[in-house]
């Protein structure tokens, strides 16, 4: 089984949660348009002023997705 990577976008400020939700919507559209293998996305509110949006990609798809979407960071993803 191929390793998976969680690509993460950080949002700060009073509108962080709404911005992260909106960004996740665009991540879902990107996944459909590019026919990516994984359809896992999400949004987490980590504090009142800090939220993240993320998507999970296979290691083989990471570089083109990273170059197209410019995530702030990434980490290995395990189920």
Secondary structure as UniProt FT lines:
FT   STRAND          4..12
FT   TURN            14..15
FT   HELIX           16..34
FT   STRAND          41..47
FT   TURN            48..49
FT   STRAND          50..58
FT   HELIX           59..61
FT   HELIX           62..69
FT   STRAND          73..77
//
